[in-house]
């Protein structure tokens, strides 16, 4: 990217980086750090043509996520009523990489169906008992 004089970096963080959860010290801390690193890179590198932004998914239907929380449990937390698909996360990443986001850097888009403001529980750190 430095050689070509432009580029975009998209970091994947999590809604868990916006809060704390029982048993989630390492996960929540790392995700909060990724968000902070995104902001830092986003303000340090634009002068060299590189933007950095992040996507913070909430509960997203993946094999690993379903092992931690059922779709039904996740739906109960989401004001929008459906979990995100990986395609929806991909679409946000595509936006960050596109020219439509050419004047945006050091930002994060939360993709969680309203869960962050609708609940204090974050699917990324919930564990089955």
C-alpha positions as CSV (number, residue, x, y, z in Angstrom):
1,X,0.0,0.0,0.0
2,X,2.8,2.4,0.8
3,X,4.4,1.7,-2.6
4,X,1.2,2.4,-4.5
5,X,0.4,5.4,-2.3
6,X,-3.1,4.4,-1.3
7,X,-5.0,1.6,0.3
8,X,-7.6,0.7,3.0
9,X,-7.3,-1.5,6.0
10,X,-10.4,-3.0,7.6
11,X,-10.0,-4.4,11.1
12,X,-12.6,-6.8,12.5
13,X,-13.4,-6.1,16.2
14,X,-16.5,-6.9,18.1
15,X,-19.3,-5.3,20.1
16,X,-17.6,-7.0,23.1
17,X,-15.0,-4.3,22.8
18,X,-17.6,-1.8,24.0
19,X,-18.3,-3.4,27.3
20,X,-17.3,-6.0,29.9
21,X,-18.8,-9.4,30.4
22,X,-18.4,-12.2,32.9
23,X,-15.5,-14.4,31.8
24,X,-14.6,-12.1,28.9
25,X,-11.6,-10.2,30.2
26,X,-9.2,-11.3,27.5
27,X,-11.7,-11.2,24.6
28,X,-13.3,-7.8,25.5
29,X,-9.8,-6.2,26.2
30,X,-8.4,-7.4,22.9
31,X,-11.4,-6.2,20.9
32,X,-11.3,-2.8,22.6
33,X,-7.6,-2.7,21.8
34,X,-8.3,-3.4,18.1
35,X,-10.7,-0.5,18.0
36,X,-8.1,1.8,19.6
37,X,-5.5,0.6,17.1
38,X,-7.9,1.3,14.3
39,X,-8.2,4.9,15.4
40,X,-4.5,5.3,15.8
41,X,-3.6,3.9,12.4
42,X,-6.5,5.8,10.9
43,X,-5.0,9.1,12.0
44,X,-1.3,8.2,11.4
45,X,-1.4,6.9,7.9
46,X,-3.8,9.0,5.8
47,X,-0.9,11.3,4.8
48,X,0.6,8.3,3.0
49,X,-2.7,7.5,1.3
50,X,-3.9,4.7,3.7
51,X,-7.2,4.7,5.6
52,X,-8.0,2.4,8.5
53,X,-11.5,1.6,9.7
54,X,-13.2,-1.3,11.6
55,X,-16.3,-3.4,11.7
56,X,-17.7,-4.5,15.0
57,X,-20.1,-7.4,14.5
58,X,-22.5,-8.5,17.2
59,X,-23.9,-12.0,17.1
60,X,-23.4,-13.3,13.6
61,X,-24.6,-16.6,12.4
62,X,-21.4,-18.7,12.2
63,X,-20.7,-22.3,13.3
64,X,-18.5,-21.0,16.3
65,X,-21.2,-18.5,17.4
66,X,-23.9,-21.0,17.4
67,X,-21.8,-23.2,19.8
68,X,-21.8,-20.3,22.3
69,X,-25.4,-19.2,21.9
70,X,-28.4,-20.5,20.0
71,X,-30.1,-18.3,17.4
72,X,-33.1,-18.2,19.7
73,X,-31.0,-16.8,22.6
74,X,-29.4,-14.2,20.3
75,X,-32.7,-13.1,18.8
76,X,-34.0,-12.4,22.3
77,X,-31.2,-9.8,22.6
78,X,-31.7,-8.0,19.3
79,X,-34.2,-5.2,18.8
80,X,-34.0,-5.9,15.0
81,X,-35.2,-9.4,15.5
82,X,-32.6,-11.3,13.4
83,X,-28.9,-12.1,13.7
84,X,-26.4,-10.8,11.2
85,X,-25.2,-13.0,8.4
86,X,-21.6,-13.1,7.4
87,X,-22.8,-11.5,4.1
88,X,-24.0,-8.5,6.0
89,X,-20.6,-8.1,7.6
90,X,-18.9,-8.6,4.2
91,X,-21.0,-5.8,2.8
92,X,-19.8,-3.3,5.5
93,X,-16.2,-4.4,4.7
94,X,-16.8,-3.8,1.0
95,X,-18.1,-0.3,1.8
96,X,-14.9,0.5,3.8
97,X,-12.7,-0.7,0.9
98,X,-14.8,1.3,-1.7
99,X,-14.4,4.8,-3.0
100,X,-17.7,5.6,-1.2
101,X,-15.6,5.6,2.1
102,X,-12.6,7.5,0.6
103,X,-13.0,10.4,3.1
104,X,-13.5,8.2,6.2
105,X,-10.7,7.0,8.4
106,X,-10.3,5.9,12.1
107,X,-13.9,4.9,12.4
108,X,-15.9,1.8,13.4
109,X,-19.3,0.6,12.3
110,X,-21.2,-1.6,14.7
111,X,-23.3,-4.3,13.0
112,X,-25.4,-5.8,15.8
113,X,-29.1,-5.3,15.0
114,X,-29.4,-2.7,17.9
115,X,-28.0,-5.1,20.5
116,X,-25.4,-2.7,21.9
117,X,-28.0,-0.2,23.0
118,X,-30.8,-2.8,23.5
119,X,-28.9,-5.0,26.0
120,X,-25.9,-5.3,28.2
121,X,-25.2,-8.8,27.0
122,X,-22.8,-9.3,24.1
123,X,-23.1,-12.5,22.1
124,X,-19.4,-12.7,21.5
125,X,-18.6,-13.4,25.1
126,X,-21.7,-15.3,26.3
127,X,-20.9,-18.9,27.2
128,X,-23.4,-21.7,27.8
129,X,-23.5,-23.0,31.3
